[in-house]
Amino acid sequence: MINVLIVDDDPLQLLYLSATLSKLDGVQIEKYTSAKKALAVCAEKTWDLVLLDYQMPDLHGLEFVAKLRAMDQHRETPVLMVTASSDPVIKHQMLAFGTVDFLQKPIDAIEMQARARNLIHLHQATQQLKFKNKMLHSNVEELAMELQLREHETLLVMARTAEFRDSQTGSHLTRMAEYSRLIARSLNLNEGLIEKIYLAAPMHDVGKIGIPDHILHKPAKLDPDEWTEMKRHTQYGYDILGNARTPVLRLGGEIALCHHEAWNGTGYPRGISGEAIPISARIVSVADIFDALTTKRPYKEAWTMHEALDELNKLSDKTLDPACVQGLMNSLDQAIIIMESNRDAV
C-alpha cells in the first residue's frame, strides 16, 4: 500500500489532485484543506509522498515543509509542491526548505502522475535499501559476537587444559578473570584493554602444558632442578601465545610470561620490577593470589577474608603492585559477589 498525503486549501484543486493520483496502482490518499491539521496528522503517520500547495492561508507551504522535516520520521519523506509562481527564487526556496520536486499550475495530470510515481518508487527503494543495510549490520554484529564468544570459549578450553593438569579447581579461571576485570576498572584503564585483560587472564598458566607430570604433580617440595623447570612455564606460555595474530592471545602471552614477576624485582623469569612489569600481569598476579588464598585447595583450607586481605597487604609493595592491591580492596563488595556466584562444586 502506498500512502499519500495531499494538502490544499482549495477544495476543487484538492479534489483534482486526489482524483489524478488515485489512478496510480495501490495508492491510498488522505487529504486536508487545513495545513495545520495535516501537520498534526504527520506526527502520527508516515507517507510515501506528500503533495501540497505552496500558498495556504493557515500555514505557508515552506513552513509546513520545515516543520515536517523537523520530525524524525519525515526527514526523507518526498515532498512535491504545487505553485502558480514561475519565479525561480521561489523555486529555489522550495528546494532549500526540503521540497524534493515541484509542479507549476496549471497542473498537467500525466506529468503529475509521472513525477509522483518516480518520487514514490525512489522513496520506497531507498527505504528498502536502508532496511537491508540495517539487517546486514545486525547480522554482522551477531556474527562478530558469535566469533567473539567462540574465541573466548577457545581461550578457556586452552586455559582449562593447563589447569586440569595442575589439578586446579573448576571455577578458578572464571573467578580470577572477573577479579582481574574489577581491578582493571578500578585503575580506570580504557574499556578495550579491560575486556582484553578479562579474556586473556585465564591463559596465565597455559605454559604448564609443557611441564612434565612428575614435576607438576610431585607431592613433595621440588628440588632446585625441578623448580628451575617449573619456572619455565612462564616462558612456555609466552612461546605458545606471544606471537599470535590475535591481540587477546598476544596479551595472554604477556601475562603468561610476567605474572610471576615481583614488584620489588625478586620474581621470575626476568627479575624485572615496578612498572617495567606489564600492567596486565600485575593485575592478574593480584587476582590469582587472591583467589588462591580464598579457596580450598588439596593442600590447604580456604583462608578467611580477613586473613586473605591481611596477606595481600603484606605482599603489597613487595611482590605485588600496591595500586592493583588497592584496586581489589576498592572493589571488595563486587569481588565477594563474584566469589559467591562462582563457588566450586563440593
C-alpha positions as CSV (number, residue, x, y, z in Angstrom):
1,M,0.0,0.0,0.0
2,I,1.3,3.5,-1.0
3,N,0.3,6.2,1.5
4,V,-0.1,9.7,0.1
5,L,-0.9,13.0,1.8
6,I,-2.4,15.8,-0.2
7,V,-2.8,19.3,1.4
8,D,-4.5,22.2,-0.5
9,D,-6.9,24.9,0.9
10,D,-8.8,24.9,-2.4
11,P,-11.4,22.1,-2.3
12,L,-11.7,21.9,-6.1
13,Q,-8.0,21.7,-6.5
14,L,-7.8,19.1,-3.7
15,L,-10.4,17.0,-5.5
16,Y,-8.5,17.2,-8.8
17,L,-5.2,16.3,-7.2
18,S,-6.7,13.4,-5.4
19,A,-8.6,12.1,-8.4
20,T,-5.4,12.3,-10.5
21,L,-3.1,10.4,-8.1
22,S,-5.8,7.8,-7.2
23,K,-5.2,6.4,-10.7
24,L,-1.7,5.2,-9.6
25,D,-1.7,1.5,-8.5
26,G,-2.0,0.8,-4.8
27,V,-2.3,4.4,-3.7
28,Q,-4.2,5.3,-0.5
29,I,-4.8,9.0,-0.2
30,E,-5.5,11.2,2.8
31,K,-6.4,14.8,2.0
32,Y,-6.8,18.0,4.0
33,T,-7.7,21.6,3.3
34,S,-6.1,22.7,6.6
35,A,-2.3,22.6,6.6
36,K,-2.2,22.8,10.4
37,K,-4.5,19.7,10.7
38,A,-2.5,17.9,8.1
39,L,0.8,18.6,10.0
40,A,-0.8,17.3,13.3
41,V,-1.6,14.0,11.5
42,C,2.0,13.8,10.3
43,A,3.2,13.5,13.8
44,E,1.4,10.1,14.0
45,K,1.7,8.8,10.4
46,T,4.3,8.3,7.7
47,W,3.9,8.9,4.0
48,D,5.4,7.7,0.8
49,L,4.6,11.1,-0.7
50,V,3.4,14.5,0.5
51,L,1.8,16.7,-2.2
52,L,0.9,20.3,-1.0
53,D,0.2,23.8,-2.2
54,Y,2.8,26.5,-1.9
55,Q,0.4,29.3,-0.8
56,M,-2.0,28.4,2.0
57,P,-3.8,30.7,4.5
58,D,-3.2,28.9,7.8
59,L,0.3,27.7,7.2
60,H,2.6,28.6,4.4
61,G,3.9,25.6,2.3
62,L,7.5,26.3,3.1
63,E,6.8,26.5,6.8
64,F,4.9,23.2,6.5
65,V,7.9,21.5,4.9
66,A,10.2,22.9,7.6
67,K,8.1,21.6,10.4
68,L,7.6,18.3,8.6
69,R,11.4,17.9,8.2
70,A,11.8,18.5,11.9
71,M,10.0,15.2,12.6
72,D,12.4,12.3,12.6
73,Q,10.1,10.0,10.7
74,H,9.8,12.6,7.9
75,R,13.4,13.6,7.3
76,E,13.4,11.7,4.0
77,T,9.7,11.8,3.0
78,P,9.4,13.1,-0.6
79,V,7.6,16.4,-0.9
80,L,6.0,17.5,-4.2
81,M,4.9,21.1,-4.0
82,V,2.4,22.9,-6.3
83,T,2.8,26.6,-7.1
84,A,1.3,29.1,-9.5
85,S,4.5,31.1,-9.5
86,S,7.2,30.9,-12.1
87,D,9.7,32.9,-10.1
88,P,13.0,31.0,-9.9
89,V,13.7,32.5,-6.4
90,I,10.5,30.8,-5.1
91,K,11.5,27.5,-6.6
92,H,15.0,27.8,-5.1
93,Q,13.3,28.4,-1.7
94,M,11.2,25.3,-2.1
95,L,14.3,23.2,-2.7
96,A,16.2,24.8,0.1
97,F,13.4,24.1,2.6
98,G,13.4,20.4,1.7
99,T,10.9,20.1,-1.2
100,V,12.1,17.3,-3.5
101,D,10.2,18.5,-6.6
102,F,7.6,21.0,-7.7
103,L,4.7,21.3,-10.2
104,Q,3.6,24.6,-11.7
105,K,-0.1,25.4,-12.2
106,P,-2.0,24.7,-14.3
107,I,-1.0,21.1,-13.5
108,D,-0.8,18.5,-16.2
109,A,-2.2,15.3,-15.0
110,I,0.2,13.0,-16.8
111,E,3.2,15.0,-15.6
112,M,2.0,14.9,-12.0
113,Q,1.4,11.2,-12.1
114,A,4.8,10.6,-13.6
115,R,6.6,12.7,-11.1
116,A,4.6,11.3,-8.2
117,R,5.3,7.8,-9.3
118,N,9.0,8.4,-9.6
119,L,9.3,10.0,-6.2
120,I,7.3,7.2,-4.6
121,H,9.4,4.5,-6.2
122,L,12.6,6.2,-5.3
123,H,11.5,6.7,-1.7
124,Q,10.4,3.0,-1.4
125,A,13.7,1.8,-2.9
126,T,15.6,4.0,-0.5
127,Q,13.7,2.7,2.5
128,Q,14.2,-0.9,1.4
129,L,17.9,-0.3,0.9
130,K,18.1,1.2,4.4
131,F,16.2,-1.8,5.9
132,K,18.5,-4.3,4.1
133,N,21.6,-2.3,5.3
134,K,20.2,-2.4,8.9
135,M,19.6,-6.1,8.7
136,L,23.1,-6.6,7.2
137,H,24.6,-4.6,10.0
138,S,22.6,-6.5,12.6
139,N,23.8,-9.8,11.0
140,V,27.4,-8.6,11.0
141,E,27.1,-7.7,14.7
142,E,25.6,-11.1,15.5
143,L,28.4,-12.8,13.6
144,A,31.0,-10.7,15.3
145,M,29.5,-11.5,18.7
146,E,29.4,-15.2,17.9
147,L,33.1,-15.1,16.8
148,Q,34.0,-13.3,20.0
149,L,32.2,-15.9,22.1
150,R,33.8,-18.7,20.2
151,E,37.2,-17.1,20.7
152,H,36.6,-16.7,24.4
153,E,35.5,-20.4,24.6
154,T,38.6,-21.5,22.8
155,L,40.8,-19.5,25.2
156,L,39.0,-21.0,28.2
157,V,39.4,-24.5,26.7
158,M,43.2,-24.0,26.3
159,A,43.5,-22.5,29.7
160,R,41.5,-25.3,31.4
161,T,43.7,-27.8,29.7
162,A,46.7,-26.5,31.7
163,E,44.6,-26.1,34.8
164,F,43.3,-29.6,34.6
165,R,46.9,-30.9,34.5
166,D,47.6,-28.8,37.6
167,S,44.5,-30.1,39.5
168,Q,43.1,-26.6,39.8
169,T,39.5,-26.0,40.8
170,G,36.8,-25.7,38.1
171,S,35.8,-22.1,38.7
172,H,39.3,-20.7,39.4
173,L,39.6,-19.3,35.9
174,T,36.2,-17.7,35.9
175,R,36.8,-16.0,39.3
176,M,40.3,-14.8,38.6
177,A,39.3,-13.4,35.2
178,E,36.4,-11.5,36.9
179,Y,38.7,-10.2,39.7
180,S,41.1,-9.1,37.0
181,R,38.4,-7.1,35.3
182,L,37.4,-5.5,38.6
183,I,41.0,-4.4,39.4
184,A,41.5,-3.1,35.8
185,R,38.3,-1.0,36.1
186,S,39.3,0.3,39.5
187,L,42.5,1.5,37.8
188,N,40.5,3.4,35.2
189,L,42.0,1.6,32.3
190,N,40.2,2.0,28.9
191,E,37.4,-0.4,28.3
192,G,39.0,-2.1,25.4
193,L,42.1,-3.0,27.4
194,I,39.9,-4.1,30.4
195,E,38.0,-6.5,28.2
196,K,41.2,-7.9,26.7
197,I,42.7,-8.5,30.2
198,Y,39.5,-10.2,31.2
199,L,39.7,-12.5,28.2
200,A,43.4,-13.1,28.4
201,A,43.7,-13.6,32.2
202,P,42.7,-17.3,32.2
203,M,45.7,-18.0,29.9
204,H,48.2,-17.1,32.7
205,D,49.3,-20.7,33.4
206,V,48.9,-22.2,29.9
207,G,52.6,-22.9,29.8
208,K,52.2,-25.6,32.4
209,I,51.2,-27.8,29.5
210,G,54.9,-28.1,28.9
211,I,55.9,-29.1,32.4
212,P,56.4,-32.9,33.0
213,D,53.9,-34.6,35.2
214,H,56.4,-35.9,37.7
215,I,57.2,-32.2,38.5
216,L,53.8,-30.8,38.1
217,H,52.2,-33.4,40.4
218,K,55.0,-34.0,42.8
219,P,53.5,-34.2,46.3
220,A,56.8,-33.0,48.0
221,K,58.8,-29.9,47.7
222,L,60.6,-29.5,44.4
223,D,64.4,-29.8,44.3
224,P,66.4,-27.0,42.7
225,D,66.4,-28.5,39.2
226,E,62.7,-29.3,39.3
227,W,62.0,-25.8,40.5
228,T,64.0,-24.4,37.6
229,E,62.0,-26.4,35.2
230,M,58.7,-25.4,36.9
231,K,59.6,-21.7,36.5
232,R,59.9,-22.3,32.7
233,H,56.1,-22.5,32.4
234,T,56.1,-18.7,32.1
235,Q,58.4,-18.8,29.0
236,Y,56.5,-21.8,27.6
237,G,53.2,-19.8,27.9
238,Y,54.8,-16.9,26.1
239,D,56.1,-19.2,23.4
240,I,52.6,-20.6,22.8
241,L,50.8,-17.3,22.7
242,G,53.2,-14.4,22.4
243,N,53.5,-14.3,18.6
244,A,49.8,-14.9,17.8
245,R,48.0,-12.5,15.5
246,T,45.0,-12.1,17.8
247,P,45.6,-9.2,20.3
248,V,44.0,-11.1,23.1
249,L,46.3,-14.1,22.6
250,R,49.3,-11.8,22.5
251,L,48.2,-10.3,25.7
252,G,47.8,-13.8,27.1
253,G,51.4,-14.4,26.2
254,E,52.5,-11.2,28.0
255,I,50.5,-12.2,31.1
256,A,51.9,-15.8,31.0
257,L,55.5,-14.5,30.8
258,C,55.2,-11.9,33.5
259,H,52.6,-12.9,36.1
260,H,55.3,-14.3,38.4
261,E,57.4,-11.1,38.2
262,A,57.5,-9.2,41.5
263,W,57.1,-5.5,42.2
264,N,60.4,-5.4,44.1
265,G,62.3,-7.4,41.3
266,T,62.6,-10.7,43.1
267,G,60.3,-12.6,40.7
268,Y,60.9,-14.6,37.6
269,P,61.7,-15.3,34.8
270,R,63.5,-11.9,34.1
271,G,63.6,-10.3,37.5
272,I,62.0,-7.0,36.3
273,S,60.4,-4.7,38.8
274,G,57.8,-2.0,39.3
275,E,56.1,-0.5,36.2
276,A,58.5,-2.4,33.9
277,I,56.1,-5.3,34.6
278,P,53.2,-5.0,32.2
279,I,50.0,-3.8,34.0
280,S,48.1,-6.8,32.7
281,A,50.5,-9.2,34.5
282,R,50.4,-7.1,37.7
283,I,46.6,-7.2,37.7
284,V,46.4,-10.9,37.1
285,S,49.0,-11.6,39.8
286,V,46.8,-10.0,42.4
287,A,43.6,-11.7,41.1
288,D,45.3,-15.1,41.0
289,I,46.8,-14.9,44.5
290,F,43.5,-13.5,46.0
291,D,41.6,-16.5,44.5
292,A,44.3,-19.0,45.7
293,L,44.1,-17.6,49.2
294,T,40.3,-17.6,49.5
295,T,39.5,-21.0,48.0
296,K,40.1,-24.5,49.3
297,R,42.9,-26.5,47.6
298,P,44.1,-30.1,48.1
299,Y,47.0,-28.8,50.1
300,K,45.1,-26.2,52.2
301,E,41.9,-24.9,53.5
302,A,40.4,-21.6,52.3
303,W,41.6,-18.6,54.2
304,T,39.1,-16.2,55.8
305,M,38.6,-12.9,54.0
306,H,40.4,-11.1,56.8
307,E,43.4,-13.4,56.5
308,A,43.5,-13.1,52.8
309,L,43.3,-9.3,52.8
310,D,46.0,-9.1,55.5
311,E,48.3,-11.3,53.4
312,L,47.7,-9.1,50.3
313,N,48.6,-6.0,52.3
314,K,51.8,-7.7,53.4
315,L,52.7,-8.5,49.8
316,S,51.7,-5.0,48.6
317,D,54.8,-3.0,47.6
318,K,56.9,-6.2,47.8
319,T,55.8,-8.8,45.3
320,L,52.5,-7.1,44.3
321,D,51.8,-3.7,42.8
322,P,50.2,-1.7,45.6
323,A,47.9,0.1,43.2
324,C,46.5,-3.3,42.0
325,V,46.0,-4.5,45.6
326,Q,44.2,-1.3,46.4
327,G,42.1,-1.7,43.3
328,L,40.9,-5.0,44.6
329,M,40.2,-3.5,48.0
330,N,38.2,-0.7,46.4
331,S,36.0,-3.3,44.6
332,L,35.8,-5.8,47.5
333,D,31.9,-5.9,47.6
334,Q,31.8,-6.9,44.0
335,A,34.6,-9.4,44.4
336,I,32.6,-11.1,47.2
337,I,29.6,-11.3,44.8
338,I,31.9,-13.0,42.2
339,M,33.2,-15.4,44.8
340,E,29.7,-16.4,46.0
341,S,28.4,-16.7,42.4
342,N,31.2,-19.0,41.3
343,R,31.8,-21.4,44.1
344,D,33.3,-24.7,43.3
345,A,31.1,-27.7,43.4
346,V,31.6,-29.8,46.6
